[in-house]
Amino acid sequence: MELKMESGKLLEKPEDINPELTRNFVDFIREKSESGPYRVEVKIGNKVIPVDVFPTVFPPSSDYSVSSKSVFETFGNLEGLEVADIGSGSGIGSIVASMAGVNHVDAADINQQAVDCSRHNIEINSLQDKVDVFYSDLFQNFPQKKYHLVIANLPIVNFDAGDHPINNALYDKGFEIHKRLFVEAKNFLAEDGQITFTHANLQSAKTANPDYDFQALEKLIDECDYEIAERVEKDDLDCKWINYKIKLRK
């Protein structure tokens, strides 16, 4: 394992770091899951959205939910668009997209609990005519159509934490899920269609190169023939968070 020296201390490579923040979030989700579904309220402008969170599902409103908020807070006007919501979780992205004027959302998750959770929350918010929810491993079960926007709720941490529904929502060793999504999306993006997702320097924030996590991701984006159309930064939880919108390079 390659180590770096800083202030007399040996530091691990960012890829060898399992961030404390992420570990705490895993514990939080596990603890909340023990008592069954629970309700949270998500505020968007002057609207309050009720969301029931099922066991093992990523909550859309908690002290740790910066990545979810970073995605749907940057939607803007989606009037008339066809949208895919990958890794729909609680369904909050599909709900907010529907409020932003989409024509239709196809939403899917690889965690069946999340599929059931998304479907439930779409129903309690009376959006069944706008959103279809189904089980899918990325685009595997999606209809053969083109989308103007792909909401990608991707795991952020490049670390092998083991196979578990909660870990699968937070960890992506070697960016394998990112790679698969970027490749598969090429067959589903409309002309000038975009993928939106959030990343954070959870692993490299306290290393000699705090931007390493972003540099590694942006290298992958370039290698997969995409270009960055928009990059919105914010600081939270002692880390930098960037919401990306990327599109295929012409």
PESULRA-V735996 format. One line per field, one symbol per residue. phi: phi as a letter, one per 20 degrees, with the letter a starting at -180 (. if undefined). psi: psi as a letter, one per 20 degrees, with the letter a starting at -180 (. if undefined). burial: + if it has 16 or more other ideal C-beta (glycine too) atoms within 10 Angstrom, else -. A space follows every 50 residues. Layout:
phi->???
psi->???
burial->???
This chain:
phi->.fcddblmdedffgfedegggffffgffffffffenfbdccdecmedddf cedegmeffebafdeffffffffdfmedgmeecddemflfnffffffffe ogfacddbbeefffgffgfgffffdldffdcdcbfaelegdfffbddfbd edeefeeebednebgfffecdbfmlffggffffffgecefgmfcddadcb efedgddfcfeggfffffffgffemdceebbddbdalmceccedccbffe
psi->ppqqppljqpqqqhijpoqhgghhgghgggghhhjaqqprpppocjqpop pppqqjpopinriikhgghhgiijgbokpjqpppoplhdijhghghghhj jqgqpoqqqiohhhghgggghggijlkhihppprpqocjgjqqnrqphpo oomqqhpmqojroqhghhihpnpjkhggggghghhhiiprpjqqpprqqq lhhihkahnhjgghggghgggghjkrqohqooqqpqkkrppppqpqrpp.
burial->-------------++-+++-++--++--+--++------+-+-+----+- +-+++++++++--+++++++++--+--+--++++++++++++++++++++ -+-++++++++-++++++++++--+-+--++-+--+-++--+----++++ +++++++++-+---++++++++--+-++--++-++--++---++++++++ +++++++----+++-+++--+--+-+-------+----++++++++++--
